[in-house]
Amino acid sequence: MFTQRTQTILMGIVVAVLFELATPAIFLPAVQADSPPTVQADDPSPPVSPVKLIFIHHSTGGGWLADDNGGLALALRDNNYYVSATNYGWGPDSIGDRTDIYNWPEWFTGPDHATFLTALYAETGQNVGGFGDWSRLVGDPGGENEVIMFKSCFPNSALSGNPTDPVYTTPNDWELSVANAKAVYNNLLTYFATRPDKLFVVITAPPLAAAATNATEAANARAFNNWLVNDWLAGYPLQNVAVFDYYNVLTSNAGDVDTNDAGQVSGNHHRWWNGAVQHMQTVSSNTSAYASGGDSHPTAAGQQKAAAEFVSLLNVFYHRWQAGSTPAPALTLTAPNSGAHWPVNSSQQIRWTTTGAVMQVNLSCAIDGVTTTLATNLANSGVYTWDTPATATSRARVSVESVVSPTTVYNSVSFILCEPADCAYLCYLPLVFKD
């Protein structure tokens, strides 16, 4: 019997609602507010404990390291880096011979990259190669090399094409052009993103002597290296990749090839200056300021300038890397979710979230146990529009996986592909009773 007082009782009752779908089902992704980024002041001081570093180089890099030439190894030693190196003839299949820009995918993303990098990370030799002896810390601190420095030599500053050329989707292994060089470095990020435990430092290729190049190639080299420093890493989510513009540093001097302009206010520099990272050019030159005659190998003065400017920057890169967020890559499908009913012959959005850095993904679907590829090498936007098949089933699945690390994969639970008239959804409705 009802009383005069109205009592409202809200009950969640499962109500099966059947309806025909005139339009495809819409899944709205959950929105999570980003936390404000933590801003940490850059730190040019040396690491507290010894850090193992390996440098992939040839003759110019050997001169830069040498105690009686560039002195880089001494500076690295005094900043607590334990330095090893590769050289001509080094490693499995003599991969050390191949350090041109278009060779880097072979090292880092090619079919044998695991073999090459296992050897690289374990290397403890100096491999001087006749380019000048260099010093290092006395005791090996143990473990793998943590910092990976790599550099192509000055012939790689003879870049063809134009700075505005469209970047190739896939790099090739023969072409020294702006478009291919950019494609190479974009390709490398797909591997670097899987190794937040390593710091990868790109050393730009040194400039050519004026007599060894032409204005177009030299301008292309300048534009490409500016792209590496200023644009390449835009949007890259980790702090484990950095660039030192060795090219720019070697394009200005203090009057002649044997006098450098390290420490001067003007000139072309990449350095720690007045409490900040400074990348600047006040001298209009795209060729080497330290080439003796037609020889593009930098003089000791140029190498010493580069060593003086680089090491403090390396410390900054190191501390950024150590302070940065480096979560393990992970993928999580959010649509279709458990119990989803998607109409056959309709357009649906597969959605997923990403933790860490996954640059590209592959997508597939399984219908009654038969797997079909939906997309490969897809830029990881977190969404893919799928035209569902014509076959209805209660055993449909989709999966998303990392291109570089196929073990980073997420398979959906089973969902239903149904005829539009048969698609059913469960929802919760509040019911109001009055007495």
LINSUL-V913742 format. One line per field, one symbol per residue. burial: # if it has 16 or more other ideal C-beta (glycine too) atoms within 10 Angstrom, else .. A space follows every 50 residues. Layout:
BEGIN
burial->???
END
This chain:
BEGIN
burial->....................#...#.#..............###.##..# ################..#########.##########.##...##.### ##########..#..##..##.#..##.#.##.####......####### ####.####.#.#....#..#...######################.### ##########.##...##.###.######..##...############## ####..#..###....######....#.#.#...#######....##### #####################....#..#.#.####...#####.#.### ##.#.############......#.....#.#.#.#.#...##..##### #####..#.#.#..####.#..#............
END
